[in-house]
Amino acid sequence: MKIAMPYNHGRLNEHFGISQEFVVFNVEDGKINGKQVISSSTLQHNHGGLADLFTREGVKVIIAGGIGPPMLNALQSVGFEVVTGASGDAEKVASDFLSGQLATSSIGCNHACNGHEHL
């Protein structure tokens, strides 16, 4: 299984739509056994483009902080499990998810939204 999350200097980037990188954790037997950082620098707020990127990478679970409804719907409509309301060190977030200890909440876009719309 693979888990992806927006990434910024080792931490989960809480603004999903403008993330320029995502970290993808490879999981075997319930434990992280590798990770890679992939660029999404040309895909900010590109719902279909991000969904295609995750599909090509073999991702099954996406963990986010805040995420707008259109992006959430786009990801869920193609079969991704999307977990929202997470924050902190990316590797700890992934580990906590795997152990069932991840504290989450159902939140959407959790920023001021200055300068862009949720299309």
N, C-alpha and C positions, 0 to 999 in steps of 0.2 A: 504494500500500500504506500501511496505517497500523499504527503500533507504539504500544502502550500500556504504561505501567508505573505502579505506585503512586508517589505523589509527595509530598514533604515539603520545602518550602523549597529547591527546586532540585535536590534529591537523590532518588535512588531510595529509597523507604521500604521498609526490609527486612522489615516486618511487613505483608504483603499484606492480611490479613483485616480489619485495623482502619484501613486507609487511608481518609481522608476525601476525598482527591483522587487523580485519576489524570491524568497528562499523556499526551496523544495526539499523536504526531509524524506528520505527513503526509510521505510519502516519494515522490519522483519521480526517475526515472533514478538510483536508488541514493543520493540525497542528500536530507537533510532540507530541506524548503522551507516549513515552517510547523509550529506547534504550538498546542494549546489545552489548557487545564486544565479538567477536568470534575469536578463534585462527585459523590461517592459517600457523602455523609454519612449517608444513611439505609440504606446497604447493607452495613454491616460484617458479615462472616461470612454474607452472604446469597449463596450460590453461584449460584442461578438468576438473582437480580437483577443481579449483576455480569455474568454471561454475557450477559444481555439488553442491558445497558447497552453492552457492547463491541460486540455485534452491531449495535445501532442506530447506533453511531458508525462502523461499517465497519472495525473493527480486524481484523487478520489475525494479528498476532504480539503476544504478551504477554511482557514481560521482568519477572522478579521476583527478589527476593533469596530469602527463605524463603517457602514456601507449603505449607500442609497438604495431605495426600493427598485429602481430599474436594473441596477447591477445585480442585486440579490436575485431578482426574478430571472434575469438572463442566465445566471449560473445554475440556479435550481432547475430551470426548465430543460437543461441538458444533462441533468442527473448528478450534479455535485452536491455533496453534503456541505452546507455552509453553517459555520458556527460564528456567532457575532458576540461583541462585547468583551473581547479579550484584550489584554495589554501586557506589556513587559518584555523581558528578555525572550527572544524568539525560541531558542532551544528549550527554555523552561516552559514556555507556553505549550510547545509540542509535547514535551514529556508529561506535563500535567494533563493534557488532553488524553494521552495514551493510558494514563493511570486512573482516569476518571475523576481527577482532582481539579480540573480547570474551572475557575469561577467565570461565568459568562452572564450576559444579559441580552435581551432582545432589543437592540438599539439599531437605529438607522444611521444616517449621516450625522456625525457628532462633532461637526465643526461649523464655523460661521457661514460657510458657503459663499463667501465674498468672491466675486469675479467669475462664478460659473453657475450654471443651472443643472438640475438633475433631469436629463432628457430621457 
